[in-house]
């Protein structure tokens, strides 16, 4: 692990600790003076974890898609095509997310294709 990765992991750990404290405070306010059953602690915590997971998936997919912007060659006619970003809703194991995908459009072939699936890749 390099220094940058170590710093980022340390930063993430710090932010997770802060988020944990805030989430616990919110739960305590919402539950008031009653003594909660454990499932009243676990279920909201799990839902928050799923929300975080979906947000990470969306952000990472967006980063990957933006890295594919530019031009690619059509796998059929080899004409250079522009890549655009298109949102698409998909179901992840943690619920629905909006996936950001790079899609190339070939005017000559009148078709669209995904650059990451193209054998020639980006040029």
C-alpha positions in Angstrom: 0.0 0.0 0.0 1.4 3.4 -1.0 1.3 6.5 1.1 -1.6 8.0 -0.8 -3.7 4.9 -0.4 -2.9 4.8 3.3 -3.8 8.5 3.8 -7.1 7.9 2.0 -7.9 4.9 4.1 -7.1 6.9 7.2 -9.4 9.7 6.0 -12.2 7.3 5.3 -11.9 5.7 8.7 -12.1 9.2 10.3 -15.2 10.1 8.3 -16.8 6.8 9.1 -16.2 7.3 12.8 -17.8 10.8 12.5 -20.8 9.5 10.5 -21.3 6.7 13.1 -21.5 9.2 15.9 -24.0 11.4 14.0 -26.1 8.4 12.9 -26.3 7.2 16.5 -27.3 10.6 17.7 -30.1 10.8 15.1 -31.3 7.4 16.2 -31.3 8.4 19.8 -33.3 11.5 19.0 -35.8 9.6 16.9 -36.3 6.9 19.5 -36.6 9.3 22.4 -36.5 8.0 26.0 -37.7 4.5 25.2 -35.3 1.6 25.4 -35.1 0.3 21.9 -35.1 -3.3 20.9 -31.9 -4.3 19.2 -33.7 -4.6 15.8 -34.7 -0.9 16.2 -30.9 -0.1 16.3 -29.8 -2.7 13.7 -32.4 -2.1 10.9 -31.8 1.7 10.6 -28.1 1.1 10.7 -28.3 -1.5 8.0 -30.5 0.8 5.8 -27.8 3.6 6.2 -25.1 1.1 5.2 -27.1 0.2 2.1 -27.5 3.9 1.3 -23.8 4.4 1.6 -23.1 1.4 -0.6 -25.4 2.8 -3.3 -23.8 6.2 -3.1 -20.3 4.6 -3.5 -21.4 2.5 -6.4 -22.9 5.5 -8.2 -19.8 7.6 -7.6 -17.3 5.0 -8.7 -19.4 4.1 -11.8 -19.4 7.9 -12.7 -15.6 8.1 -12.3 -15.1 5.1 -14.5 -17.5 6.5 -17.1 -15.9 9.9 -17.2 -12.5 8.3 -17.8 -13.9 6.8 -21.0 -14.9 10.1 -22.5 -13.4 11.0 -25.8 -13.5 9.1 -29.0 -13.4 5.4 -29.9 -13.5 3.4 -33.1 -16.7 1.5 -34.1 -16.0 -2.2 -33.8 -17.8 -2.7 -37.2 -16.8 0.1 -39.6 -13.7 1.4 -37.6 -15.0 5.0 -38.0 -14.2 7.2 -35.1 -17.2 7.9 -32.8 -17.8 10.3 -30.0 -18.5 8.9 -26.5 -21.3 10.3 -24.4 -22.5 9.6 -20.9 -25.9 8.2 -20.4 -27.6 7.4 -17.0 -29.4 4.1 -16.5 -31.1 2.8 -13.5 -30.0 -0.7 -12.4 -30.7 -2.8 -9.4 -27.7 -3.5 -7.1 -27.8 -5.9 -4.2 -28.3 -2.8 -2.0 -31.2 -1.4 -4.1 -31.6 0.7 -7.2 -28.8 3.0 -8.3 -28.3 5.3 -11.2 -25.5 3.9 -13.3 -23.5 6.3 -15.4 -22.4 4.6 -18.6 -20.2 5.6 -21.5 -22.0 5.0 -24.8 -20.6 5.5 -28.3 -22.8 6.2 -31.3 -21.8 5.3 -34.8 -23.6 7.4 -37.3 -22.4 5.3 -40.3 -23.6 2.0 -38.8 -26.5 3.6 -37.0 -25.8 1.8 -33.8 -24.6 2.4 -30.3 -22.0 0.4 -28.4 -20.3 0.4 -25.0 -16.6 1.4 -25.4 -15.5 -0.9 -22.5 -16.9 -3.9 -24.3 -15.3 -2.9 -27.6 -12.3 -5.1 -28.5 -10.4 -2.1 -29.9 -11.0 0.0 -26.8 -10.3 3.7 -26.6 -7.9 5.3 -29.0 
